[in-house]
Amino acid sequence: MRVPTIWALTTGEAGMRSQVLGLCERLGFAFAEKRIRLRAPWRWLPGHLCPFPLRGLAADGDALSPPWPDLIVSCGRRSTAASIAIRRVSGGRTLTVHLQNPRTPPDRFDLVIAHPHDGISGSNVMLTETTIHRVTPEKLAEARAHFADRLASLSQPRLAVLLGGRTRHGGFSAPDIARFIASLAAYRAQGYSVMITPSRRTETALTEAVAARFHDDPQLWLWDGAGDNPYFGMLALADRILVTADSTSMASEALATGKSVDLFSFAGLGPRHRAFAQRLAEQGYAYLPTDPAAIGDSRPETKPPPDAGALAARRVAAMLERHMTAIG
């Protein structure tokens, strides 16, 4: 069997790229990353309703042209139109796998990998408890070695805090910020040093409040954006991890470390964020306290979920092997 050609297709968002690249890396073949943008009005339409979608690609994205690949792995609603179109124009020689709810009929793809709270089903739909990601033991070991000296002043046990932020439903309210500050103070009272990395969506009001409250505490470290992003290093060096519940990707990456994970909810979460967090808590994979600041001397331990990337890679690899044998 010849080596398959594979495209990793997204519109460039970090969380979506992480999922697609994570699955492609698990497959073990070389692949090409394609980052596209759709022009108006194509970007506003569901993927299956876009007329001539390949004509709607913006010039500042990657070009999509023959020879078409054997497999496309896509993620994100705005990537669906191109994936559906290539599957059609290739005459079925291109397999298409879409990650997350495509917001379009799942039968337009060969496989959709989504979550239980997405509310979709079908013979070609695979449901995983967490998102696919790029966290592996090897990458954590590398990050541990790289960042050990930089974070050596923080005593153990260490808490890594992964901050998301504003969604289309809103952000952190003033009471949320107060609860978050109180929660960090509770961890400190329990003996944790704290290392925090914000994201592009983290609101300035939140980071400023944290900096003001803990400005004289050498055991709370807030990354200021200088130097290498310590995200993987924090995952590797943490004894426990706190994640804001707006990011399924960050929560899934935290869970992949095998360490206990706490979730923090806030006003700007949408229904899907809340459903994802609640299901993780119900399954015992993460801890979702109603009042993070009111916890006593200890917090419950959590267990790691099944490895979504490994499960998905096995299914896609088997599907791809059958496909390659059939097309020759």
C-alpha positions as CSV (number, residue, x, y, z in Angstrom):
1,M,0.0,0.0,0.0
2,R,1.4,3.4,-0.9
3,V,1.8,6.1,1.8
4,P,-1.4,8.2,2.0
5,T,-1.5,11.9,1.5
6,I,-3.2,13.8,4.3
7,W,-4.3,17.4,4.8
8,A,-4.9,19.0,8.3
9,L,-7.5,21.7,7.5
10,T,-8.6,24.5,9.8
11,T,-9.3,28.2,9.6
12,G,-6.3,28.8,11.9
13,E,-7.7,29.0,15.5
14,A,-5.3,27.6,18.0
15,G,-7.8,25.2,19.7
16,M,-8.9,23.8,16.3
17,R,-5.3,23.5,15.1
18,S,-4.3,21.6,18.2
19,Q,-7.1,19.0,17.7
20,V,-6.4,18.5,14.0
21,L,-2.7,18.3,14.3
22,G,-3.0,16.1,17.3
23,L,-5.0,13.5,15.4
24,C,-2.7,13.7,12.3
25,E,0.4,13.3,14.4
26,R,-1.2,10.2,16.0
27,L,-1.7,8.6,12.6
28,G,2.1,8.5,12.1
29,F,2.2,9.7,8.5
30,A,3.5,13.0,7.0
31,F,0.8,15.5,6.5
32,A,0.4,19.1,5.1
33,E,-1.3,21.7,7.2
34,K,-3.8,23.9,5.4
35,R,-5.1,27.1,7.0
36,I,-7.9,28.7,5.0
37,R,-10.2,31.7,5.2
38,L,-13.6,32.1,3.6
39,R,-14.8,35.4,2.1
40,A,-18.3,36.7,2.7
41,P,-20.9,35.5,2.1
42,W,-19.4,31.9,2.1
43,R,-18.2,32.2,5.7
44,W,-21.8,32.9,7.0
45,L,-23.3,29.8,5.4
46,P,-23.5,26.2,6.7
47,G,-21.0,24.0,4.9
48,H,-23.5,21.9,3.0
49,L,-25.3,25.0,1.7
50,C,-22.2,26.9,0.4
51,P,-22.4,27.2,-3.5
52,F,-19.0,26.6,-5.1
53,P,-17.1,26.9,-1.8
54,L,-13.6,26.6,-3.3
55,R,-14.3,29.9,-5.0
56,G,-14.9,31.5,-1.7
57,L,-11.4,31.0,-0.3
58,A,-9.7,34.2,0.7
59,A,-6.3,35.0,-0.9
60,D,-4.5,35.3,2.4
61,G,-5.2,31.6,3.2
62,D,-3.6,28.5,1.8
63,A,-4.7,27.4,-1.7
64,L,-6.6,24.2,-2.1
65,S,-6.1,22.5,-5.5
66,P,-5.5,19.0,-7.0
67,P,-4.1,16.5,-6.6
68,W,-6.6,16.0,-3.8
69,P,-5.4,14.1,-0.7
70,D,-6.4,10.7,0.4
71,L,-7.6,12.1,3.8
72,I,-8.7,15.5,5.1
73,V,-9.0,16.0,8.9
74,S,-10.8,19.2,9.5
75,C,-12.1,21.2,12.6
76,G,-14.3,24.2,12.9
77,R,-17.6,25.2,11.2
78,R,-16.0,27.4,8.5
79,S,-13.7,24.5,7.3
80,T,-16.7,22.2,6.5
81,A,-17.6,23.7,3.2
82,A,-14.1,23.1,1.7
83,S,-14.0,19.5,3.1
84,I,-17.4,18.7,1.7
85,A,-16.6,20.2,-1.7
86,I,-13.3,18.2,-2.0
87,R,-15.0,15.0,-1.0
88,R,-17.5,15.6,-3.8
89,V,-15.1,16.8,-6.6
90,S,-12.6,14.0,-5.8
91,G,-15.3,11.4,-6.6
92,G,-15.1,10.0,-3.1
93,R,-11.3,9.3,-3.4
94,T,-10.8,11.8,-0.5
95,L,-11.9,10.6,2.9
96,T,-13.1,13.3,5.2
97,V,-12.9,13.3,9.0
98,H,-14.3,16.3,10.9
99,L,-13.6,17.0,14.6
100,Q,-16.3,18.7,16.7
101,N,-19.9,19.3,15.8
102,P,-19.8,20.3,12.1
103,R,-23.2,22.2,12.3
104,T,-24.1,20.5,9.1
105,P,-25.5,16.9,8.4
106,P,-22.8,14.5,9.6
107,D,-23.4,12.2,6.6
108,R,-21.6,14.8,4.5
109,F,-18.4,13.4,6.0
110,D,-16.9,9.9,6.2
111,L,-16.5,10.3,10.0
112,V,-17.4,12.9,12.6
113,I,-15.7,12.9,16.0
114,A,-17.7,14.9,18.5
115,H,-18.8,14.9,22.2
116,P,-21.8,13.5,23.9
117,H,-23.1,17.0,24.7
118,D,-23.1,17.9,21.0
119,G,-26.3,16.0,20.5
120,I,-25.5,14.4,17.2
121,S,-25.5,10.7,16.3
122,G,-25.2,8.4,13.3
123,S,-23.3,5.3,12.1
124,N,-20.4,7.6,11.1
125,V,-20.3,9.6,14.3
126,M,-17.8,8.8,17.0
127,L,-18.3,10.4,20.5
128,T,-15.3,11.0,22.8
129,E,-15.4,12.4,26.3
130,T,-12.6,15.0,25.6
131,T,-11.2,16.7,22.6
132,I,-8.2,15.5,20.7
133,H,-4.9,17.4,21.5
134,R,-1.1,17.4,21.2
135,V,-0.2,16.6,24.8
136,T,2.0,13.4,25.0
137,P,4.3,12.1,27.6
138,E,7.3,12.9,25.4
139,K,6.3,16.5,25.0
140,L,5.6,16.9,28.7
141,A,9.1,15.4,29.5
142,E,10.7,17.9,27.1
143,A,8.8,20.8,28.6
144,R,9.6,19.7,32.2
145,A,13.3,19.9,31.3
146,H,13.0,23.2,29.5
147,F,11.1,25.1,32.2
148,A,12.4,23.4,35.4
149,D,14.9,26.2,36.1
150,R,12.5,29.0,35.2
151,L,9.8,27.8,37.7
152,A,12.2,26.4,40.3
153,S,11.4,29.1,42.8
154,L,7.8,27.8,43.2
155,S,7.5,25.3,46.0
156,Q,5.6,22.0,45.8
157,P,2.8,21.2,45.6
158,R,2.3,23.4,42.5
159,L,-1.0,24.5,41.0
160,A,-1.1,25.3,37.2
161,V,-3.9,27.7,36.3
162,L,-5.0,27.7,32.7
163,L,-7.0,30.9,32.0
164,G,-9.4,31.2,29.1
165,G,-11.8,34.1,29.1
166,R,-14.5,35.8,27.1
167,T,-16.8,33.8,24.9
168,R,-19.6,35.0,22.6
169,H,-21.9,34.5,25.7
170,G,-19.9,37.0,27.8
171,G,-16.9,37.1,30.2
172,F,-16.0,37.3,33.8
173,S,-18.4,39.3,35.9
174,A,-17.2,41.3,38.9
175,P,-18.5,38.6,41.3
176,D,-16.7,36.0,39.1
177,I,-13.4,37.8,39.5
178,A,-13.9,38.1,43.2
179,R,-14.7,34.3,43.4
180,F,-11.6,33.5,41.3
181,I,-9.3,35.6,43.6
182,A,-10.8,33.9,46.6
183,S,-10.2,30.5,45.0
184,L,-6.6,31.3,44.4
185,A,-6.2,32.4,48.0
186,A,-7.8,29.1,49.1
187,Y,-5.2,27.1,47.1
188,R,-2.4,29.2,48.6
189,A,-3.8,28.6,52.1
190,Q,-3.7,24.8,51.4
191,G,0.0,25.1,50.6
192,Y,0.0,25.3,46.8
193,S,2.3,27.6,44.9
194,V,0.5,28.9,41.9
195,M,1.6,29.4,38.3
196,I,-0.8,31.1,35.8
197,T,-0.9,31.4,32.1
198,P,-3.5,33.6,30.4
199,S,-4.7,33.2,26.9
200,R,-5.7,35.7,24.2
201,R,-9.2,35.7,25.4
202,T,-8.4,36.4,29.0
203,E,-9.7,39.8,30.1
204,T,-7.3,42.4,31.4
205,A,-9.6,43.1,34.4
206,L,-9.0,39.6,35.6
207,T,-5.2,39.5,35.2
208,E,-4.9,43.0,36.8
209,A,-7.0,41.9,39.7
210,V,-4.8,38.8,40.2
211,A,-1.6,40.9,40.0
212,A,-2.9,43.5,42.4
213,R,-4.1,40.9,45.0
214,F,-0.9,38.8,44.9
215,H,1.7,41.4,44.0
216,D,3.8,40.6,47.1
217,D,3.4,36.8,47.0
218,P,6.6,35.2,45.6
219,Q,4.7,31.9,45.4
220,L,2.2,33.1,42.8
221,W,3.6,33.5,39.3
222,L,1.6,35.1,36.5
223,W,3.1,34.8,33.0
224,D,3.5,38.3,31.5
225,G,3.9,37.1,27.9
226,A,7.7,37.4,27.9
227,G,9.8,34.6,26.6
228,D,8.6,31.1,25.6
229,N,5.0,30.2,26.4
230,P,5.2,28.1,29.6
231,Y,1.9,26.3,29.0
232,F,3.4,22.8,28.4
233,G,6.0,23.4,31.2
234,M,3.2,24.2,33.6
235,L,1.3,21.1,32.7
236,A,4.4,19.0,33.2
237,L,5.5,20.6,36.5
238,A,2.1,20.9,38.2
239,D,0.8,18.7,40.9
240,R,-2.8,19.8,40.3
241,I,-4.4,21.9,37.5
242,L,-7.2,24.5,37.6
243,V,-8.8,25.3,34.2
244,T,-11.5,27.8,33.3
245,A,-14.4,25.8,31.9
246,D,-14.7,27.9,28.7
247,S,-12.1,25.8,26.8
248,T,-12.7,22.2,26.0
249,S,-9.2,22.0,24.5
250,M,-7.4,23.3,27.7
251,A,-9.5,21.0,29.9
252,S,-8.7,18.0,27.7
253,E,-5.0,18.8,27.7
254,A,-5.0,19.2,31.5
255,L,-6.8,15.8,31.9
256,A,-4.2,14.2,29.6
257,T,-1.5,14.8,32.2
258,G,-3.1,12.2,34.5
259,K,-3.2,14.9,37.3
260,S,-6.2,16.0,39.2
261,V,-8.1,18.7,37.4
262,D,-10.4,21.4,38.9
263,L,-12.8,23.5,36.7
264,F,-13.8,27.1,37.3
265,S,-17.1,28.3,35.9
266,F,-18.1,31.9,35.2
267,A,-21.0,33.9,33.8
268,G,-19.8,33.9,30.2
269,L,-20.0,30.2,29.7
270,G,-22.5,28.9,27.1
271,P,-24.8,25.9,27.4
272,R,-22.3,23.6,25.7
273,H,-19.4,24.7,28.0
274,R,-21.6,24.0,31.0
275,A,-22.7,20.6,29.7
276,F,-19.1,19.6,29.0
277,A,-17.9,20.6,32.4
278,Q,-20.9,19.0,34.2
279,R,-20.3,15.7,32.3
280,L,-16.6,15.6,33.2
281,A,-17.6,16.2,36.9
282,E,-20.3,13.5,36.8
283,Q,-17.8,11.0,35.3
284,G,-15.2,11.8,38.0
285,Y,-12.7,13.1,35.5
286,A,-12.7,16.7,36.9
287,Y,-13.9,18.5,40.0
288,L,-16.4,21.3,39.6
289,P,-17.1,22.9,43.0
290,T,-20.0,25.2,43.5
291,D,-17.9,27.5,45.7
292,P,-14.1,27.0,45.0
293,A,-13.1,29.2,47.9
294,A,-15.1,27.3,50.6
295,I,-13.2,24.0,50.3
296,G,-11.5,22.7,53.4
297,D,-8.0,21.2,53.7
298,S,-8.2,19.0,50.7
299,R,-9.8,18.6,47.3
300,P,-11.1,15.4,45.9
301,E,-8.8,13.5,43.4
302,T,-10.0,12.9,39.9
303,K,-9.2,10.2,37.4
304,P,-8.0,10.6,33.7
305,P,-10.6,9.9,31.0
306,P,-10.0,7.5,28.1
307,D,-7.4,8.8,25.6
308,A,-9.6,10.4,22.9
309,G,-6.7,10.8,20.5
310,A,-5.6,7.1,20.7
311,L,-9.2,5.9,20.2
312,A,-9.8,8.2,17.3
313,A,-6.5,7.4,15.6
314,R,-7.2,3.7,15.7
315,R,-10.6,4.2,14.1
316,V,-9.3,6.6,11.4
317,A,-6.3,4.4,10.7
318,A,-8.5,1.4,10.1
319,M,-10.8,3.4,7.9
320,L,-7.9,4.8,5.9
321,E,-6.3,1.4,5.4
322,R,-9.5,0.0,4.0
323,H,-9.8,3.1,1.8
324,M,-6.3,2.9,0.4
325,T,-6.7,-0.8,-0.4
326,A,-9.9,-0.1,-2.2
327,I,-8.6,2.7,-4.4
328,G,-5.2,1.2,-5.0
